[in-house]
Amino acid sequence: MILNISGVVVLGTVVFLFCRNHGLKGSHATVCGLFGFYLSSTAVAPSIKAGGASLASLLGGLNF
Protein backbone atom coordinates (compact mmCIF):
# COMPACT_ATOMS: atom_id res chain seq x y z
CA MET A 1 0.00 0.00 0.00
CA ILE A 2 2.82 2.43 0.78
CA LEU A 3 4.32 1.71 -2.64
CA ASN A 4 1.01 2.57 -4.32
CA ILE A 5 0.71 5.84 -2.42
CA SER A 6 4.32 6.72 -3.23
CA GLY A 7 3.71 6.01 -6.90
CA VAL A 8 0.63 8.19 -6.90
CA VAL A 9 2.53 11.03 -5.24
CA VAL A 10 5.43 10.78 -7.70
CA LEU A 11 3.18 10.59 -10.76
CA GLY A 12 1.02 13.42 -9.42
CA THR A 13 4.12 15.55 -8.95
CA VAL A 14 5.28 14.82 -12.49
CA VAL A 15 1.88 15.75 -13.91
CA PHE A 16 1.87 18.94 -11.83
CA LEU A 17 5.34 19.89 -13.08
CA PHE A 18 4.33 19.19 -16.67
CA CYS A 19 1.24 21.34 -16.23
CA ARG A 20 3.28 24.16 -14.77
CA ASN A 21 6.53 24.10 -16.76
CA HIS A 22 6.03 22.25 -20.01
CA GLY A 23 2.63 23.39 -21.12
CA LEU A 24 0.57 20.30 -20.31
CA LYS A 25 -2.95 21.58 -20.09
CA GLY A 26 -5.31 20.65 -17.29
CA SER A 27 -7.59 18.89 -19.75
CA HIS A 28 -4.70 16.70 -20.90
CA ALA A 29 -3.88 15.78 -17.30
CA THR A 30 -7.54 14.92 -16.70
CA VAL A 31 -7.63 12.69 -19.76
CA CYS A 32 -4.43 10.95 -18.62
CA GLY A 33 -5.93 10.37 -15.17
CA LEU A 34 -9.16 9.00 -16.58
CA PHE A 35 -7.19 6.76 -18.95
CA GLY A 36 -5.33 5.37 -15.94
CA PHE A 37 -8.57 4.61 -14.10
CA TYR A 38 -10.06 2.91 -17.14
CA LEU A 39 -6.83 0.99 -17.77
CA SER A 40 -6.82 -0.28 -14.19
CA SER A 41 -10.12 -2.04 -14.76
CA THR A 42 -9.01 -3.96 -17.86
CA ALA A 43 -7.36 -7.36 -18.18
CA VAL A 44 -3.96 -5.65 -18.64
CA ALA A 45 -4.01 -4.21 -15.10
CA PRO A 46 -2.39 -7.23 -13.34
CA SER A 47 0.50 -7.18 -15.81
CA ILE A 48 1.05 -3.48 -15.30
CA LYS A 49 0.90 -3.90 -11.53
CA ALA A 50 3.39 -6.80 -11.66
CA GLY A 51 5.71 -4.75 -13.87
CA GLY A 52 5.55 -1.84 -11.45
CA ALA A 53 6.28 -4.12 -8.51
CA SER A 54 9.27 -5.69 -10.24
CA LEU A 55 10.60 -2.25 -11.18
CA ALA A 56 10.20 -1.11 -7.58
CA SER A 57 12.04 -4.16 -6.27
CA LEU A 58 14.79 -3.61 -8.84
CA LEU A 59 15.21 0.01 -7.79
CA GLY A 60 15.01 -0.96 -4.12
CA GLY A 61 17.84 -3.43 -4.55
CA LEU A 62 20.28 -0.91 -6.02
CA ASN A 63 23.19 0.09 -3.81
CA PHE A 64 24.84 3.45 -4.34
All heavy atoms as TSV, in Angstrom:
chain	resi	resn	atom	element	x	y	z
A	1	MET	N	N	0.816	-1.189	0.000
A	1	MET	CA	C	0.000	0.000	0.000
A	1	MET	C	C	0.860	1.252	0.000
A	1	MET	O	O	0.540	2.213	-0.682
A	1	MET	CB	C	-0.918	-0.032	1.211
A	1	MET	CG	C	-1.639	1.251	1.416
A	1	MET	SD	S	-3.378	1.014	1.394
A	1	MET	CE	C	-3.903	2.545	2.047
A	2	ILE	N	N	1.952	1.262	0.742
A	2	ILE	CA	C	2.824	2.429	0.778
A	2	ILE	C	C	3.424	2.664	-0.595
A	2	ILE	O	O	3.550	3.803	-1.038
A	2	ILE	CB	C	3.913	2.255	1.844
A	2	ILE	CG1	C	3.279	2.262	3.233
A	2	ILE	CG2	C	4.953	3.349	1.750
A	2	ILE	CD1	C	4.212	1.936	4.352
A	3	LEU	N	N	3.765	1.579	-1.298
A	3	LEU	CA	C	4.320	1.713	-2.645
A	3	LEU	C	C	3.304	2.352	-3.581
A	3	LEU	O	O	3.655	3.205	-4.384
A	3	LEU	CB	C	4.752	0.350	-3.175
A	3	LEU	CG	C	5.349	0.343	-4.577
A	3	LEU	CD1	C	6.633	1.156	-4.602
A	3	LEU	CD2	C	5.623	-1.061	-5.021
A	4	ASN	N	N	2.048	1.982	-3.475
A	4	ASN	CA	C	1.015	2.568	-4.322
A	4	ASN	C	C	0.852	4.060	-4.043
A	4	ASN	O	O	0.730	4.852	-4.968
A	4	ASN	CB	C	-0.324	1.866	-4.110
A	4	ASN	CG	C	-0.291	0.452	-4.639
A	4	ASN	OD1	O	0.512	0.110	-5.469
A	4	ASN	ND2	N	-1.183	-0.365	-4.128
A	5	ILE	N	N	0.856	4.427	-2.769
A	5	ILE	CA	C	0.713	5.840	-2.415
A	5	ILE	C	C	1.926	6.621	-2.899
A	5	ILE	O	O	1.787	7.719	-3.434
A	5	ILE	CB	C	0.509	5.994	-0.893
A	5	ILE	CG1	C	-0.833	5.392	-0.490
A	5	ILE	CG2	C	0.585	7.453	-0.472
A	5	ILE	CD1	C	-1.065	5.313	0.987
A	6	SER	N	N	3.113	6.053	-2.758
A	6	SER	CA	C	4.315	6.723	-3.229
A	6	SER	C	C	4.280	6.913	-4.742
A	6	SER	O	O	4.655	7.967	-5.241
A	6	SER	CB	C	5.559	5.919	-2.856
A	6	SER	OG	O	5.652	5.789	-1.470
A	7	GLY	N	N	3.826	5.906	-5.450
A	7	GLY	CA	C	3.715	6.010	-6.900
A	7	GLY	C	C	2.730	7.079	-7.315
A	7	GLY	O	O	2.976	7.852	-8.245
A	8	VAL	N	N	1.621	7.170	-6.604
A	8	VAL	CA	C	0.626	8.191	-6.904
A	8	VAL	C	C	1.196	9.581	-6.645
A	8	VAL	O	O	1.001	10.501	-7.435
A	8	VAL	CB	C	-0.657	7.950	-6.070
A	8	VAL	CG1	C	-1.582	9.139	-6.133
A	8	VAL	CG2	C	-1.360	6.703	-6.547
A	9	VAL	N	N	1.942	9.725	-5.555
A	9	VAL	CA	C	2.532	11.028	-5.239
A	9	VAL	C	C	3.561	11.418	-6.294
A	9	VAL	O	O	3.578	12.556	-6.768
A	9	VAL	CB	C	3.159	11.006	-3.830
A	9	VAL	CG1	C	3.992	12.252	-3.579
A	9	VAL	CG2	C	2.081	10.875	-2.775
A	10	VAL	N	N	4.412	10.480	-6.693
A	10	VAL	CA	C	5.430	10.776	-7.701
A	10	VAL	C	C	4.781	11.129	-9.039
A	10	VAL	O	O	5.140	12.129	-9.667
A	10	VAL	CB	C	6.409	9.583	-7.861
A	10	VAL	CG1	C	7.289	9.759	-9.080
A	10	VAL	CG2	C	7.252	9.434	-6.618
A	11	LEU	N	N	3.831	10.317	-9.481
A	11	LEU	CA	C	3.179	10.593	-10.756
A	11	LEU	C	C	2.373	11.886	-10.701
A	11	LEU	O	O	2.346	12.646	-11.665
A	11	LEU	CB	C	2.295	9.420	-11.164
A	11	LEU	CG	C	3.049	8.150	-11.538
A	11	LEU	CD1	C	2.059	7.023	-11.790
A	11	LEU	CD2	C	3.931	8.363	-12.738
A	12	GLY	N	N	1.744	12.156	-9.570
A	12	GLY	CA	C	1.022	13.415	-9.417
A	12	GLY	C	C	1.951	14.614	-9.482
A	12	GLY	O	O	1.620	15.640	-10.081
A	13	THR	N	N	3.134	14.477	-8.887
A	13	THR	CA	C	4.123	15.552	-8.946
A	13	THR	C	C	4.604	15.775	-10.371
A	13	THR	O	O	4.746	16.918	-10.812
A	13	THR	CB	C	5.314	15.216	-8.028
A	13	THR	OG1	O	4.821	14.999	-6.702
A	13	THR	CG2	C	6.329	16.328	-8.017
A	14	VAL	N	N	4.838	14.693	-11.101
A	14	VAL	CA	C	5.278	14.818	-12.494
A	14	VAL	C	C	4.212	15.507	-13.336
A	14	VAL	O	O	4.520	16.407	-14.129
A	14	VAL	CB	C	5.640	13.431	-13.074
A	14	VAL	CG1	C	5.847	13.501	-14.578
A	14	VAL	CG2	C	6.886	12.886	-12.398
A	15	VAL	N	N	2.966	15.112	-13.157
A	15	VAL	CA	C	1.877	15.749	-13.906
A	15	VAL	C	C	1.783	17.227	-13.539
A	15	VAL	O	O	1.622	18.083	-14.412
A	15	VAL	CB	C	0.539	15.021	-13.660
A	15	VAL	CG1	C	-0.631	15.820	-14.207
A	15	VAL	CG2	C	0.564	13.648	-14.295
A	16	PHE	N	N	1.922	17.542	-12.253
A	16	PHE	CA	C	1.874	18.935	-11.829
A	16	PHE	C	C	3.004	19.741	-12.466
A	16	PHE	O	O	2.785	20.855	-12.955
A	16	PHE	CB	C	1.965	19.028	-10.305
A	16	PHE	CG	C	2.047	20.439	-9.798
A	16	PHE	CD1	C	0.920	21.237	-9.786
A	16	PHE	CD2	C	3.246	20.961	-9.354
A	16	PHE	CE1	C	0.992	22.542	-9.322
A	16	PHE	CE2	C	3.331	22.258	-8.902
A	16	PHE	CZ	C	2.201	23.059	-8.879
A	17	LEU	N	N	4.215	19.183	-12.475
A	17	LEU	CA	C	5.345	19.887	-13.083
A	17	LEU	C	C	5.150	20.063	-14.579
A	17	LEU	O	O	5.501	21.107	-15.138
A	17	LEU	CB	C	6.653	19.146	-12.789
A	17	LEU	CG	C	7.105	19.187	-11.333
A	17	LEU	CD1	C	8.341	18.313	-11.151
A	17	LEU	CD2	C	7.386	20.610	-10.898
A	18	PHE	N	N	4.610	19.049	-15.245
A	18	PHE	CA	C	4.330	19.188	-16.670
A	18	PHE	C	C	3.291	20.268	-16.924
A	18	PHE	O	O	3.404	21.035	-17.866
A	18	PHE	CB	C	3.877	17.869	-17.270
A	18	PHE	CG	C	4.991	16.926	-17.609
A	18	PHE	CD1	C	4.748	15.579	-17.734
A	18	PHE	CD2	C	6.281	17.374	-17.804
A	18	PHE	CE1	C	5.760	14.695	-18.051
A	18	PHE	CE2	C	7.302	16.508	-18.111
A	18	PHE	CZ	C	7.044	15.167	-18.234
A	19	CYS	N	N	2.272	20.309	-16.084
A	19	CYS	CA	C	1.240	21.345	-16.234
A	19	CYS	C	C	1.842	22.728	-16.058
A	19	CYS	O	O	1.498	23.666	-16.775
A	19	CYS	CB	C	0.123	21.150	-15.221
A	19	CYS	SG	S	-0.969	19.780	-15.563
A	20	ARG	N	N	2.739	22.849	-15.112
A	20	ARG	CA	C	3.280	24.159	-14.769
A	20	ARG	C	C	4.408	24.599	-15.699
A	20	ARG	O	O	4.453	25.753	-16.107
A	20	ARG	CB	C	3.780	24.112	-13.342
A	20	ARG	CG	C	4.190	25.423	-12.812
A	20	ARG	CD	C	4.136	25.415	-11.305
A	20	ARG	NE	N	4.698	26.647	-10.828
A	20	ARG	CZ	C	3.962	27.637	-10.360
A	20	ARG	NH1	N	2.665	27.506	-10.310
A	20	ARG	NH2	N	4.523	28.735	-9.936
A	21	ASN	N	N	5.310	23.705	-16.043
A	21	ASN	CA	C	6.527	24.104	-16.756
A	21	ASN	C	C	6.532	23.780	-18.244
A	21	ASN	O	O	7.160	24.484	-19.013
A	21	ASN	CB	C	7.745	23.446	-16.108
A	21	ASN	CG	C	7.948	23.911	-14.694
A	21	ASN	OD1	O	7.567	25.007	-14.341
A	21	ASN	ND2	N	8.532	23.060	-13.874
A	22	HIS	N	N	5.893	22.720	-18.636
A	22	HIS	CA	C	6.031	22.251	-20.011
A	22	HIS	C	C	4.765	22.407	-20.838
A	22	HIS	O	O	4.670	21.868	-21.928
A	22	HIS	CB	C	6.474	20.790	-20.028
A	22	HIS	CG	C	7.809	20.583	-19.364
A	22	HIS	ND1	N	8.977	21.061	-19.893
A	22	HIS	CD2	C	8.136	19.979	-18.210
A	22	HIS	CE1	C	9.982	20.743	-19.090
A	22	HIS	NE2	N	9.492	20.084	-18.052
A	23	GLY	N	N	3.810	23.087	-20.339
A	23	GLY	CA	C	2.628	23.387	-21.124
A	23	GLY	C	C	1.594	22.282	-21.218
A	23	GLY	O	O	0.753	22.314	-22.106
A	24	LEU	N	N	1.622	21.314	-20.326
A	24	LEU	CA	C	0.575	20.301	-20.309
A	24	LEU	C	C	-0.678	20.950	-19.750
A	24	LEU	O	O	-0.671	21.512	-18.667
A	24	LEU	CB	C	0.974	19.113	-19.433
A	24	LEU	CG	C	-0.032	17.975	-19.350
A	24	LEU	CD1	C	-0.120	17.245	-20.678
A	24	LEU	CD2	C	0.362	17.013	-18.254
A	25	LYS	N	N	-1.723	20.911	-20.510
A	25	LYS	CA	C	-2.950	21.575	-20.086
A	25	LYS	C	C	-3.691	20.714	-19.070
A	25	LYS	O	O	-3.503	19.506	-18.998
A	25	LYS	CB	C	-3.832	21.845	-21.298
A	25	LYS	CG	C	-3.189	22.789	-22.272
A	25	LYS	CD	C	-4.082	23.039	-23.452
A	25	LYS	CE	C	-3.372	23.976	-24.416
A	25	LYS	NZ	N	-4.121	24.179	-25.634
A	26	GLY	N	N	-4.534	21.367	-18.300
A	26	GLY	CA	C	-5.314	20.654	-17.291
A	26	GLY	C	C	-6.207	19.591	-17.897
A	26	GLY	O	O	-6.407	18.526	-17.322
A	27	SER	N	N	-6.739	19.884	-19.082
A	27	SER	CA	C	-7.590	18.890	-19.746
A	27	SER	C	C	-6.794	17.652	-20.137
A	27	SER	O	O	-7.293	16.533	-20.048
A	27	SER	CB	C	-8.257	19.506	-20.978
A	27	SER	OG	O	-7.284	19.940	-21.903
A	28	HIS	N	N	-5.548	17.848	-20.546
A	28	HIS	CA	C	-4.702	16.704	-20.896
A	28	HIS	C	C	-4.411	15.854	-19.661
A	28	HIS	O	O	-4.424	14.622	-19.730
A	28	HIS	CB	C	-3.392	17.167	-21.513
A	28	HIS	CG	C	-3.563	17.902	-22.790
A	28	HIS	ND1	N	-2.667	18.845	-23.233
A	28	HIS	CD2	C	-4.537	17.858	-23.730
A	28	HIS	CE1	C	-3.072	19.331	-24.380
A	28	HIS	NE2	N	-4.210	18.747	-24.702
A	29	ALA	N	N	-4.141	16.513	-18.542
A	29	ALA	CA	C	-3.883	15.784	-17.302
A	29	ALA	C	C	-5.129	15.011	-16.862
A	29	ALA	O	O	-5.030	13.876	-16.390
A	29	ALA	CB	C	-3.447	16.745	-16.208
A	30	THR	N	N	-6.298	15.601	-17.055
A	30	THR	CA	C	-7.542	14.922	-16.701
A	30	THR	C	C	-7.754	13.694	-17.562
A	30	THR	O	O	-8.124	12.624	-17.061
A	30	THR	CB	C	-8.733	15.883	-16.849
A	30	THR	OG1	O	-8.497	17.024	-16.033
A	30	THR	CG2	C	-10.028	15.222	-16.458
A	31	VAL	N	N	-7.488	13.828	-18.849
A	31	VAL	CA	C	-7.633	12.686	-19.762
A	31	VAL	C	C	-6.652	11.583	-19.387
A	31	VAL	O	O	-7.003	10.401	-19.382
A	31	VAL	CB	C	-7.445	13.127	-21.227
A	31	VAL	CG1	C	-7.319	11.943	-22.157
A	31	VAL	CG2	C	-8.599	14.020	-21.660
A	32	CYS	N	N	-5.414	11.953	-19.036
A	32	CYS	CA	C	-4.429	10.951	-18.617
A	32	CYS	C	C	-4.882	10.237	-17.349
A	32	CYS	O	O	-4.737	9.018	-17.227
A	32	CYS	CB	C	-3.076	11.613	-18.377
A	32	CYS	SG	S	-2.261	12.173	-19.867
A	33	GLY	N	N	-5.427	10.983	-16.400
A	33	GLY	CA	C	-5.930	10.371	-15.173
A	33	GLY	C	C	-7.087	9.432	-15.426
A	33	GLY	O	O	-7.140	8.325	-14.889
A	34	LEU	N	N	-8.028	9.860	-16.252
A	34	LEU	CA	C	-9.158	9.001	-16.583
A	34	LEU	C	C	-8.711	7.757	-17.334
A	34	LEU	O	O	-9.221	6.660	-17.098
A	34	LEU	CB	C	-10.182	9.778	-17.411
A	34	LEU	CG	C	-10.957	10.851	-16.663
A	34	LEU	CD1	C	-11.821	11.638	-17.634
A	34	LEU	CD2	C	-11.800	10.241	-15.574
A	35	PHE	N	N	-7.729	7.914	-18.230
A	35	PHE	CA	C	-7.194	6.763	-18.948
A	35	PHE	C	C	-6.601	5.765	-17.964
A	35	PHE	O	O	-6.787	4.557	-18.104
A	35	PHE	CB	C	-6.136	7.212	-19.951
A	35	PHE	CG	C	-5.477	6.080	-20.665
A	35	PHE	CD1	C	-6.180	5.326	-21.589
A	35	PHE	CD2	C	-4.162	5.757	-20.418
A	35	PHE	CE1	C	-5.570	4.274	-22.244
A	35	PHE	CE2	C	-3.547	4.722	-21.068
A	35	PHE	CZ	C	-4.253	3.965	-21.992
A	36	GLY	N	N	-5.904	6.253	-16.950
A	36	GLY	CA	C	-5.334	5.373	-15.936
A	36	GLY	C	C	-6.393	4.602	-15.167
A	36	GLY	O	O	-6.245	3.416	-14.905
A	37	PHE	N	N	-7.489	5.297	-14.813
A	37	PHE	CA	C	-8.565	4.613	-14.105
A	37	PHE	C	C	-9.242	3.569	-14.979
A	37	PHE	O	O	-9.562	2.478	-14.521
A	37	PHE	CB	C	-9.604	5.615	-13.597
A	37	PHE	CG	C	-9.168	6.321	-12.349
A	37	PHE	CD1	C	-8.914	7.672	-12.372
A	37	PHE	CD2	C	-9.025	5.630	-11.157
A	37	PHE	CE1	C	-8.515	8.335	-11.228
A	37	PHE	CE2	C	-8.627	6.278	-10.006
A	37	PHE	CZ	C	-8.371	7.640	-10.045
A	38	TYR	N	N	-9.451	3.883	-16.244
A	38	TYR	CA	C	-10.060	2.910	-17.142
A	38	TYR	C	C	-9.108	1.744	-17.411
A	38	TYR	O	O	-9.525	0.601	-17.498
A	38	TYR	CB	C	-10.479	3.555	-18.460
A	38	TYR	CG	C	-11.724	4.378	-18.344
A	38	TYR	CD1	C	-11.715	5.730	-18.611
A	38	TYR	CD2	C	-12.929	3.796	-17.950
A	38	TYR	CE1	C	-12.860	6.494	-18.486
A	38	TYR	CE2	C	-14.070	4.545	-17.827
A	38	TYR	CZ	C	-14.038	5.890	-18.100
A	38	TYR	OH	O	-15.165	6.643	-17.971
A	39	LEU	N	N	-7.819	2.033	-17.531
A	39	LEU	CA	C	-6.831	0.987	-17.771
A	39	LEU	C	C	-6.738	0.040	-16.577
A	39	LEU	O	O	-6.533	-1.156	-16.748
A	39	LEU	CB	C	-5.468	1.609	-18.063
A	39	LEU	CG	C	-4.354	0.682	-18.497
A	39	LEU	CD1	C	-4.721	0.022	-19.824
A	39	LEU	CD2	C	-3.062	1.443	-18.642
A	40	SER	N	N	-6.933	0.562	-15.386
A	40	SER	CA	C	-6.819	-0.278	-14.191
A	40	SER	C	C	-7.952	-1.297	-14.085
A	40	SER	O	O	-7.837	-2.265	-13.344
A	40	SER	CB	C	-6.792	0.586	-12.936
A	40	SER	OG	O	-8.040	1.196	-12.725
A	41	SER	N	N	-9.015	-1.092	-14.829
A	41	SER	CA	C	-10.125	-2.038	-14.762
A	41	SER	C	C	-10.139	-3.012	-15.938
A	41	SER	O	O	-11.095	-3.741	-16.109
A	41	SER	CB	C	-11.456	-1.277	-14.710
A	41	SER	OG	O	-11.652	-0.565	-15.913
A	42	THR	N	N	-9.076	-3.038	-16.739
A	42	THR	CA	C	-9.010	-3.959	-17.865
A	42	THR	C	C	-8.219	-5.207	-17.478
A	42	THR	O	O	-7.683	-5.306	-16.377
A	42	THR	CB	C	-8.334	-3.290	-19.082
A	42	THR	OG1	O	-6.984	-2.973	-18.747
A	42	THR	CG2	C	-9.073	-2.044	-19.517
A	43	ALA	N	N	-8.098	-6.123	-18.419
A	43	ALA	CA	C	-7.358	-7.359	-18.181
A	43	ALA	C	C	-5.847	-7.121	-18.149
A	43	ALA	O	O	-5.091	-7.978	-17.705
A	43	ALA	CB	C	-7.690	-8.377	-19.264
A	44	VAL	N	N	-5.394	-5.967	-18.606
A	44	VAL	CA	C	-3.965	-5.653	-18.643
A	44	VAL	C	C	-3.467	-5.190	-17.273
A	44	VAL	O	O	-2.271	-5.202	-17.002
A	44	VAL	CB	C	-3.704	-4.571	-19.714
A	44	VAL	CG1	C	-2.239	-4.263	-19.859
A	44	VAL	CG2	C	-4.278	-4.980	-21.044
A	45	ALA	N	N	-4.377	-4.795	-16.390
A	45	ALA	CA	C	-4.008	-4.208	-15.102
A	45	ALA	C	C	-3.082	-5.096	-14.264
A	45	ALA	O	O	-2.110	-4.584	-13.703
A	45	ALA	CB	C	-5.260	-3.838	-14.321
A	46	PRO	N	N	-3.322	-6.410	-14.144
A	46	PRO	CA	C	-2.392	-7.229	-13.343
A	46	PRO	C	C	-0.969	-7.237	-13.901
A	46	PRO	O	O	-0.004	-7.225	-13.135
A	46	PRO	CB	C	-3.003	-8.625	-13.388
A	46	PRO	CG	C	-4.443	-8.409	-13.668
A	46	PRO	CD	C	-4.494	-7.193	-14.539
A	47	SER	N	N	-0.838	-7.215	-15.214
A	47	SER	CA	C	0.498	-7.184	-15.812
A	47	SER	C	C	1.200	-5.872	-15.521
A	47	SER	O	O	2.400	-5.842	-15.225
A	47	SER	CB	C	0.409	-7.385	-17.319
A	47	SER	OG	O	-0.180	-8.617	-17.625
A	48	ILE	N	N	0.468	-4.780	-15.593
A	48	ILE	CA	C	1.052	-3.476	-15.300
A	48	ILE	C	C	1.447	-3.393	-13.832
A	48	ILE	O	O	2.524	-2.892	-13.488
A	48	ILE	CB	C	0.064	-2.355	-15.676
A	48	ILE	CG1	C	-0.154	-2.330	-17.187
A	48	ILE	CG2	C	0.554	-0.998	-15.177
A	48	ILE	CD1	C	-1.243	-1.399	-17.641
A	49	LYS	N	N	0.601	-3.907	-12.959
A	49	LYS	CA	C	0.899	-3.895	-11.532
A	49	LYS	C	C	2.130	-4.759	-11.228
A	49	LYS	O	O	2.988	-4.373	-10.439
A	49	LYS	CB	C	-0.308	-4.389	-10.746
A	49	LYS	CG	C	-0.206	-4.168	-9.282
A	49	LYS	CD	C	-1.515	-4.455	-8.588
A	49	LYS	CE	C	-1.428	-4.085	-7.141
A	49	LYS	NZ	N	-2.698	-4.235	-6.447
A	50	ALA	N	N	2.225	-5.923	-11.860
A	50	ALA	CA	C	3.391	-6.797	-11.656
A	50	ALA	C	C	4.659	-6.137	-12.193
A	50	ALA	O	O	5.723	-6.227	-11.568
A	50	ALA	CB	C	3.166	-8.138	-12.339
A	51	GLY	N	N	4.553	-5.461	-13.321
A	51	GLY	CA	C	5.711	-4.751	-13.872
A	51	GLY	C	C	6.163	-3.625	-12.965
A	51	GLY	O	O	7.369	-3.415	-12.762
A	52	GLY	N	N	5.214	-2.897	-12.396
A	52	GLY	CA	C	5.554	-1.835	-11.450
A	52	GLY	C	C	6.198	-2.380	-10.192
A	52	GLY	O	O	7.151	-1.806	-9.665
A	53	ALA	N	N	5.701	-3.502	-9.713
A	53	ALA	CA	C	6.275	-4.117	-8.512
A	53	ALA	C	C	7.687	-4.619	-8.773
A	53	ALA	O	O	8.578	-4.463	-7.932
A	53	ALA	CB	C	5.394	-5.250	-8.031
A	54	SER	N	N	7.915	-5.207	-9.950
A	54	SER	CA	C	9.267	-5.693	-10.245
A	54	SER	C	C	10.234	-4.530	-10.448
A	54	SER	O	O	11.396	-4.608	-10.039
A	54	SER	CB	C	9.257	-6.599	-11.476
A	54	SER	OG	O	8.913	-5.864	-12.632
A	55	LEU	N	N	9.756	-3.436	-11.036
A	55	LEU	CA	C	10.603	-2.252	-11.183
A	55	LEU	C	C	10.938	-1.662	-9.822
A	55	LEU	O	O	12.081	-1.268	-9.567
A	55	LEU	CB	C	9.910	-1.216	-12.059
A	55	LEU	CG	C	10.670	0.086	-12.287
A	55	LEU	CD1	C	11.965	-0.176	-13.047
A	55	LEU	CD2	C	9.807	1.081	-13.034
A	56	ALA	N	N	9.967	-1.638	-8.921
A	56	ALA	CA	C	10.204	-1.109	-7.576
A	56	ALA	C	C	11.199	-1.981	-6.819
A	56	ALA	O	O	12.071	-1.456	-6.116
A	56	ALA	CB	C	8.890	-1.022	-6.816
A	57	SER	N	N	11.091	-3.288	-6.960
A	57	SER	CA	C	12.043	-4.160	-6.273
A	57	SER	C	C	13.437	-4.039	-6.882
A	57	SER	O	O	14.432	-4.126	-6.173
A	57	SER	CB	C	11.565	-5.607	-6.299
A	57	SER	OG	O	11.575	-6.118	-7.615
A	58	LEU	N	N	13.503	-3.819	-8.183
A	58	LEU	CA	C	14.794	-3.613	-8.837
A	58	LEU	C	C	15.439	-2.334	-8.325
A	58	LEU	O	O	16.628	-2.319	-7.975
A	58	LEU	CB	C	14.630	-3.546	-10.362
A	58	LEU	CG	C	15.884	-3.212	-11.152
A	58	LEU	CD1	C	16.803	-4.411	-11.204
A	58	LEU	CD2	C	15.519	-2.758	-12.537
A	59	LEU	N	N	14.668	-1.262	-8.274
A	59	LEU	CA	C	15.205	0.010	-7.789
A	59	LEU	C	C	15.530	-0.050	-6.304
A	59	LEU	O	O	16.482	0.587	-5.844
A	59	LEU	CB	C	14.210	1.148	-8.072
A	59	LEU	CG	C	13.992	1.481	-9.548
A	59	LEU	CD1	C	12.924	2.547	-9.673
A	59	LEU	CD2	C	15.285	1.926	-10.202
A	60	GLY	N	N	14.745	-0.801	-5.549
A	60	GLY	CA	C	15.009	-0.956	-4.120
A	60	GLY	C	C	16.265	-1.762	-3.820
A	60	GLY	O	O	16.869	-1.608	-2.776
A	61	GLY	N	N	16.659	-2.604	-4.756
A	61	GLY	CA	C	17.841	-3.435	-4.555
A	61	GLY	C	C	19.140	-2.780	-4.986
A	61	GLY	O	O	20.212	-3.344	-4.776
A	62	LEU	N	N	19.068	-1.593	-5.575
A	62	LEU	CA	C	20.279	-0.905	-6.020
A	62	LEU	C	C	21.023	-0.324	-4.836
A	62	LEU	O	O	20.431	0.252	-3.926
A	62	LEU	CB	C	19.932	0.218	-6.993
A	62	LEU	CG	C	19.384	-0.197	-8.354
A	62	LEU	CD1	C	19.026	1.049	-9.159
A	62	LEU	CD2	C	20.380	-1.033	-9.113
A	63	ASN	N	N	22.320	-0.481	-4.853
A	63	ASN	CA	C	23.186	0.094	-3.805
A	63	ASN	C	C	24.047	1.168	-4.436
A	63	ASN	O	O	24.696	0.939	-5.454
A	63	ASN	CB	C	24.079	-0.985	-3.194
A	63	ASN	CG	C	23.284	-1.998	-2.416
A	63	ASN	OD1	O	22.306	-1.652	-1.769
A	63	ASN	ND2	N	23.701	-3.244	-2.484
A	64	PHE	N	N	24.042	2.320	-3.815
A	64	PHE	CA	C	24.840	3.447	-4.337
A	64	PHE	C	C	26.107	3.596	-3.556
A	64	PHE	O	O	26.252	3.526	-2.442
A	64	PHE	CB	C	24.036	4.749	-4.277
A	64	PHE	CG	C	22.859	4.720	-5.196
A	64	PHE	CD1	C	21.583	4.629	-4.688
A	64	PHE	CD2	C	23.024	4.796	-6.563
A	64	PHE	CE1	C	20.482	4.619	-5.533
A	64	PHE	CE2	C	21.935	4.799	-7.408
A	64	PHE	CZ	C	20.658	4.715	-6.885
